[in-house]
Every structure is written in C-alpha cells, then in structure tokens.
C-alpha cells in the first residue's frame, strides 16, 4: 500500500522532498516492538467489545506477530513514503492479511498511538536506567568498604580544607545517585498511565474498554482527558530533567577522577581498559572515559532544553512539531544508559593509592579547624580561637612546617590555654574520627552509613 491514509482529501501526491522531510521512520522505527504490542492489545479489546469479530482479531494478532518476527530478523523493509513506524506496520499487515488489517485502526488515531508507544518504550528504558544506576551505586559502595581506613584531603574551593575518609567521599556520590534513582522511580508512576483511546483529540464514538487495554499492557491506569492524552509530553521532559541530574553527578565525579589520576594528584589509577594513550607522547595514559562522560553531559542538557522549547508554545492538542520529541529523548536515553553502563566497571576496577592520599591530607594545614575547636573546648570564644589558629598557620608558613610538627612551646606562643593534649586532636586520625555525628566522616559514622546502605539495598 503506497497511498497515504489521508489521500482521499488530496488531489496531488506529496512532494518527494516533503515526504523525506516530514518522515520519522528513520528514528521512530525503534518503537516497533511497543507499536506492535499496543496494536495487539487494541485488537483484542476491539474483539472483546464486538467492534470486530474474534476471527478478525485473531488474524490481525497473527499478522502482527509475523511482522514482529520480520523486523527482528532484519527482513522487514521500511518505507520513507509511509512516514512512520505506525503506517509501516499497518501497511505490511494489510499486505499479509488483506483489507481486514485496515480494521485495526478502528477507534484510535496515530496521535494516541504514538503517545502510547512512547510511554511503553520509556517505561522499559527507565527500568534499565535504574538497573544501571544500581550497578554504579554498588561499585561506589564496594570501594567504600574496601578502603575504610584511607584518609584523603577534603576540599572547598579546590583548596585543602579538612581530612576526610575516602569512603566518605564515595558515599557522597552514592547519595547523589540514590536520589537520582528515587526521581526515576517516582517518574515511572507518571509514565505508566495509558493514553490510548483518546483518538485524535476528542475520544471515540466506539464503545471501547480503555481499562482492559491498560490491564493487558501493564498500565496502572488511564489518562483522564483526551486533549491532554495526545498533547502531553511532560513525562518525557521530566525524564530529560532527571537524566540531566544523573549526568551532572557523573560529570562531577568524572572531574574528580580526572584530577585524581593526574601526576599532580596521583590519588588513583584507572584501569587500562578505560583509558587511551597519546599518538605522540608515549608516556601518556589519558582518562578518556570520564572526560567523555563529562562532555556528553552537555548534550543531555541540550536535549532537555530542546524538549522544553519544543513544547512551550504549542496549543492543544497534537501538532506536527511533536514529532521532534523523539530524537532528543532517544539520544538522552542512549547517552545516560551508556554513561552508567561504562561507569560501574570503571569505578569497580579503580585502584586507590592510599599513601598518596594520606600524604596530601597531611599538607595544607588540614587540621587547623581542629585546633580552633580545641581552643573552644578550653573556653575561648570561637572568633578568638579562629584568630589564634590563623596566626599559628601564618607562623607555620613562615617556618615551613605543618601544625602537628609544632612543639608545645610554639603552640603556647599563640595561646597559653593550649596544653600537652593538643597532640590528641591534630593528627589526621584524630581529626577524622572526631566527626562522629550522623553524616560525618568518622570511621564509625561511615561504617554506619555503609551498613545502612547495605540494609536498604536488601529491600
């Protein structure tokens, strides 16, 4: 069948370039499985409601299943002249089973059909994203467990601030991805509502059973307004926003992995499997994977803005503009899945250089705040303690020494309240383990959070 489904209204054939320009089959063919599953459910409902006969429904379903096999075996020929995946499948169905195939489109429109396909497709893709997120979380948690005593410098403004445990740093990203997973799980509830039955925009005059189709396809309910059903894409935009947050978190971690693997930091070594060399400099080992993930974040942000801009001025209901929703959505799905898929083994195989981290943590007066807290415990107001420690640090800079290296006599030059027990507070271990409150970097606090994460994951 080469005639357009709407050819009766027109006296001239569609311009060849217009066909190519307006066709979506080049990218929406990936919806084939969902289009066919939706059509099978629709056919069964039509028969159940006696809109078509049971025999007709059986022929339609058998024909659709054969088409599915053709597509998956690579023998199906897609046609640009048929515009989209819906018409390609319908045309082939009529070739296989004759005019009865045309009855499949009773009580539906391509408008509600594509809305159904996207929801079915995105529902499965979100579940896959959640699986990949879980694998990255597991890798972060495993690194935390295996490096429980490793101390590293914590930074603000990329300047050494206070010593922290390396596992505490890993758990920070674990928490970010836990929230990402929560957003994706919550989004599933809004995706999993069935729009089929809205027709072109106003519903249908046929006595359909939308709830039965929803049950067949595993939806939790049906949409409540036909106009909204065919013109809504906010669930896709919400996915784009949640995906952008995932990429932002991966990009931040990527930046740190890039810095940490440099010769200047030398905190970690990434597996050779996730790095490349230089064509001219034989000594180079480049962290290409985290660099590329960092770069791909921008395209996901761009896809989100694409979708928002696409929808911002559209009147109800469906408009051809909405054909442009698929490419940014598909690209975001592919990018996020790829980034997460490659990240889990990269983190898992990362080697931590504990001694280098510790050496760096000992530099930069990272225990200065502990001296200030010590002074406060001796009854000195914090602002005065802050000034005392500031002068102490300036003295250390002038002398080329660090705080734990000072003698008691030197400490007392800045405050007579300082006593011998100061050395119980200025070591790296003392600094780290003093922060025992929930969410702190003390070893016992970190162990509690690891145990909490493990318990949550069992559920």
N, C-alpha and C positions, 0 to 999 in steps of 0.2 A: 504494500500500500504506500503510494507516494503522495496522495492528496493530503492536504492539511486537514485536521479535524474541523477546522472552521472555514474550509474552502467554499462552502455554499454561499457565503456572503460576498465573496470577491469575484471579480471578472478577470483579473490579471494574476498571473503567477507571481510569487515572491521573487524579488531581485536576488540573484545568486549571492552577491556580497552581503545583502541584508540577512539571508539565511545564515551565512557564516558568522556575521557579526552578532546576531541575536541567539545563536545556538548555545546551549550549555552542556551538550553531551560530552564535550571534551573534558569537563571536570566533574559533572554530576553523575557520570557513569559509576562512580564508586558507591553510589547509593543503591545499586541494582538489587542487592540481597534484601534490603529493607523495603524497597518498592514492591518486590515480588511477595514478600511475606505480608505486607499490608494488603495487597491485592487478593491474596488467598483468603485472608480473614474477611475482607469485604465480600468476596464471592459467597463464602459460607453464610454470612449474615443475610445476603440477598435471598439465598435459597430458604433459609430458616424463616424469613418473613414472607415467603412465597411471592417475592418480586420476580425471581427467576425460578425455574424448576430445579429440583435436586440433580437431575441428569445434566442439565446445562452447567450447574456449578461444578459437578464432578469433571466434566470435560475442560472447563476453564482451569480448575486447580491442576489437573494433569498436564495441561499445556504449559502452565506457568512453571511447574516443576521441571519440565523438559527444557524450558528456556533457561532456567537457573543452571541446569547442568551444562548447557551450551556455553553460557557465559563463563562458568568456572573452568571449563575445558579449553576456552580460548577460541571456539569455533563460531561464536556469535559475531555478526557483522553490524557494527554501529553505524548509523547514518546521520550526517550533519543535517540533512534535509528534514529529518524527523525531530530536530531541535533538542530534545531532552531524553532522559532515561525513561520517563513515563511513556512517551509516544513510541520510542524504540521497542519497548517491551510489548506494548499494546499491538503495534503493527505486526510484530513477529507472531504474537498469539493468534491474530486473525489469519495469518498465513498458514499456521499449523492446524487450526480447528475451524476455520471459516467464519461466517458472519456472527455466529454465537459469541465469538470473542468480543464483539462490539458491545455486548450486553454488560460486560464487566464495569463499564464506566457509568452505569446507571447509578444515580443518587450520589455522585461525587464529582468533583472538579479537580483539575490539576492544582488548583490553589490549596485545597485542603489536603490533597495527596502529597504534595511536596512538603507541606508543614508536618505531616505525619512522618515522612521519610527522614527528615532532618532530626526529629525528636527520637525516633528509633535508633538512628545512627549515633547521635550524640550520647544517648543513654549508654550504649555499649562502650563508646570511647571514654566517657568519664570513668566507667568502671575500670578500664585499662589504665588510665592515668592514676587512679587510686592504687592499683596494684604496683605500679612503678614508684609512686611516692613511698609506699610501704617498704620497698626494697632499699631505697636511699636512706630512709629512717633507720632501717636495720643496720646498714653499713655504718652510719654515724654512731649508733648505739654500740656496735661491736668495737669500733675504735675507742670509744669512751671506756668500755670495760677493760680493754687490753692495755690501756695507758693510764691507769687510775692514779698513779703517783707522779706523773710527768708534770712539771711546773714550767710555765711559759710566761712571757710578759703579756699583760693585758694592756690594751692601748685606748687612748682617746686622742683625737686629732692625729692619729698615727704616731703619737709620742708615747713612750713608755709611761704607764700610769701606775699599775699595781700588779703584783704577781697573781696569777690565777692558775688553776689546773687546766691542762689541755683538754681533759674530758668535759670540763665545764664549758669550754668553747664549743666543742662538738655538740653538746646538749642544747646550746643556744640555737643552732641550726635545726636540731631535732624539733624544738618547739615551734620554729617557724613553719616547718613542713607539716607539723601536726595541725596547725591552724589551717594551712592550705588544704589538707585532707578534709578537715571539718567543713570548709567552704564548698569543696567539691561534693561531699556527701549531702550537704544541705541543698545544693543546686539540683541534685538528682530528683528531689521531690517536685520541683517546679518543671523539670523537663518531662517527668513521667505522667503527663496529662495528655489525653488523646484528642487531637483536633478533627479527625476525620468525621464527616457528617455535616460539616459547616457549609459544604458546597462551595460555590464561587465566593459567596459572601453572606447569603441570607438564609442558609439552611436548604432543606429539600422538601418537596411535596410528597415524597415516598415515605411509607411507614417503616423507616429503618430502626434498628436497635443499636444505638451507639455504644451502650454499656456492654453489650455482648461482644462487639468488636474489641473494645478496650480489654475485656477479660481474655479474649483469645491472644491478644498481643502483650499481655502483662502490664497494662497501664493501671495506675491506681484510681483513675477517674477520667472524666471527660471535660473538655472545655465548656464554659457556660455561656459564651457569647460568640455567635458565628462570625461577626465582624472582627473581633479580637483574634479568633482562632486562626484566620488566614493571614492576618497582617502582623501578628506578634512575632518578634524575633528577640525579645529581651532575654529569653533564656540563653540564646546564643551569645548575646553581648555579655551576659553575666558570666558565661563560661570564659569568654575572652578576658574579662577582668580578673577572674580567679587564676587563669593561666598566666596573665601578666605578673601577678604577685608571685607565683611559683618561679617564674623566670627571674624576677627581681631578686628573690632569695638565692637562687642558684648563681646568679651573676655576682652577688656579694661574696659568696663562698668562693667562686671562681677567682675573684680578685685576690682573695687571701691565699689561695693555693698558688697562684702565680707569683705573688710576693714571697711566700714561704719557700718555694722551690728555687728561688734565685740564689746566686752565690752569696749575695749580701746578707740574706736571712739564713738560708741553709737549714731550715727547720724540718723539712720533709723531703722525701724523694718520691715522685710519681713513677709508677711502673712504666717501663719502656713501651708497653702496649698502648699507652695513652699519650705518647709524646712523639715528636718527629725531630729530625736533625736539620742542619743547615746545608745548603748546596755549596757553600763556600767556606764555612767555618767548621772544621771537623770536630771541635770540642763542644759544640752546642747541643743541648737537649732542651727542646722547646716545649712548653706546656700547651700544646695546640688545642687539646680538648677543652680545658677550662677557658681558654681565650675565645674559642669558637662559641661556646655556650654564652659567654659574656656578650659576644657580638650578636648572637641570634636573639637575645633579649629585645633588641631594638625592633626586630621585625614583628614580634608578638605585640609590642606596644603599638606599632603601626597598624596592625590588623585590628586591634581594639578601636583605635580612632577611625579606621575605615568603616567598621560596622556602625559606630555611633553616628558618624557623619552621614552614612547611607540612610539611616532611619530617621534622622532628626526632623525632616520636613515632609514626610510622606503622609498624605491624607488617607483616611480609611477608604477602601480596605486594601486589597492587593494592588501593587504596582510593579511594573516590569523591573524597576530599579532593584527589587528584592532578589532578582536572580544573582546580583552581585554579592549576596551574603555568603555564598558557598566557598569561594576561593580563599578569602581571609580566614574563614572558620576552619577549612581543611588545612590550611597552612599552619595555623596555630596548633591544631591537634597534632600534626606531624612533628612540629618543632618541639613542643613540650614533651611528647612521648619520647622522641629521640634523645632529647637532653637528659631526661630522667633515666632512660634505659642505659645510657653510657655512663651516667654519674655513679650509679650504685657500685659497679665493679671497680671503678677508678678510686673511690673512697676506700673500698674494702681492701684494695691492694696497696694503698699508700703506706709508705714506711715513715715512721715518726723518728726524728733524730732528737732523742730526749736530752742528751747532754748539751747540744747546741741551744735548745730552747731554755734550759736552765741557766746557761751562761748568759744568754741575752736578758733573762729575767733579773739577773743579779746586777745588770748595768742600769744606768739611768735613774738611780735613787728611787727604785720602785717601792721601797718600804718607808718612804718619807711620811706617808699618811699614818702609818703605824706608830711612828714616833710622836706625831701630833696627838693621836688617840691615847698614847701612853701618858703624855703630859696632862691631858684632860682628866685621866683617872687619878692623877696626882693633885687634882683640884684647880688646875689652871684653866681659865676660860678658853674656849676653842680658838677665838680670834687671836688671843695672845700666844697660844700654842702654835698656831699657824705661822706667826711671825718668828717664833723661836726656831721652828724647823726650817723656815725659809733661809734664815741666817746660817743655820747648820749646813744646808745644802750649798750655799754660796761658798762657805769655808771649804767644803769637800771639793768643789770645783777648783778652787784656788790651789788646793793641796794635791789634786789629782788622786783622790781617794773616794771610796764609797762609804755610805753611812755605817754599815756593820763593822768597818775597819777602824772606826774611831775608838780611841781609848776613853775610859770613863772620865778622865780629867778633861779631855777635849769636849765631851758631851756637856760637862758641867760648866764650861765656859759660857754656854748659852742659857742654861737654867740649872740652878742648884737643886731643883726638885728631882732631877734625873739621878737614879741610883743604879747599883750594880745589876738589878733585874732588867734593865733596859735591853740586855742581850737576849732575854727570853722573848722579846717582841719583834726584833728586827731581822731575824733570819727569814729566808723565803718560806720555809715550812710553817713557822710561827705566824707569819703574815697570812698565808693561805688558810690555815686551819682555824684562825681566829674568827673567820666569817662563817659561822655555823648555822645562822638562821636559814629558814626555808628559802631556797633560791640562791643561796650564797655559794662561794667557791670552795669552802672547806671540804676536805675529803669525805667526812661523814655525811655532809649535806649532798654532795654529788652522788654518793652511793645510794642515798635515799631516793634521789631522782631517777637513777638508773633502775632501781627496784620498782619504783612507781611506774616507769615507762614499760618495764617488762610485764608488770601486772596488767596494765591497760591493754597491752598487745595480746595477752591471752584472751581477753574478751572480744 
